[in-house]
Amino acid sequence: MKTKLFLALLAGVLLLGACKGSNYEAIRDEKAVSKTDAALANADSTSLETTSTKLVKTADMRFKVKSVQQTGDAIAALTARSNGMVMHHQMQANIEKSEDIRISNDSVKRVSAFSTNADMTVRIPSDKLEDYMTEVAHMGMYVTMRKMDIEDRTLDYLSEKLKLKNRQELVAQQKQGKVIIKNPVNVMLLKDDMVDQQIGNMRTDAEVKYSTVTLSFYQSNTIVQETIANDDPSAYQLPFFKRLAIALSNGWALFIEFMLGMANIWVFIVLAVALWMLYRYYRRKHPAWFVSGIKS
């Protein structure tokens, strides 16, 4: 009986010690987590303070010029001097109205009214954007539209940066065996997200460094006169007497063809004549047959 009581007291003491040990480990883990969270919070605040402002600038301008081609060349040269790059350049001319004036049988003077315009997209260092826009505006006769937009992407940039850091830590723990991701597809998706975030931040850095400028310019309608060959086939006719000689020749050729055709069917012609003569003969010798046939 005493032995059973002693074993019961010993089991109680061991259970109490195990509970204290587990409580101690739990408290120690909570302190570690608290310290980790505090460190992350300090790191996040430090990242927020050290992250530079991410301002993305874009600009648009539409203006009228004297010569679209010369202005396009001047803008390209200015862009090169500003350490920029022309990303898109398109010039086109549309015929607004055209009229043909006949000056001879085979020549026509064509008078056309053209409208010419061009579109350009350039990338300029952001610190030179204002000066660049001012110089481009001076190239035109007048500006019909000019605007500039500034987008602050600082918080978006910081958000992607912190998300990338969290994913990198998760991947590191997965490699060390602290975290187990059972589905390999989830690992690949996680790594793809990390790549997308890195590329997104790199794209933001590039847009912050270089501003995108869209330029559209045009000129007054241009009148162009040119002498071209007449493209109407009916205008190209031979002289009258030559056409008459050709017509007589064609008539003789048709007559010859007709005679040849008749020669090819001479047997049928002879047979038809013989039948007609036979009909006339019987009608003259036996008129009663034909009269009775008509009466019946």
ABEGO torsion letter per residue (X at the ends): XAAAAAAAAAAAAAAAAAAAAAAAAAAAAAAAAAAAAAAAAAAAAAAAAABBBBBBBBBBBBBBBABAAAAAAAAAAAAAAAGBBBABBBBBBBBABBBBBBABAABBBBBBBBBBBBBBBBBBBAAAAAAAAAAAAAABABBABBBBBBBBAAAAAAAAAAAAAAAAAAAAAAAAGABBBABAAAAAAAAAAAAAAAAAAAAAAAAAABBBBBBBBBBBBBBBBBBBBBABAAABBBBAAAAAAAAAAAAAAAAAAAAAAAAAAAAAAAAAAAAAAAAAAAAAABAAAAAAAAAX
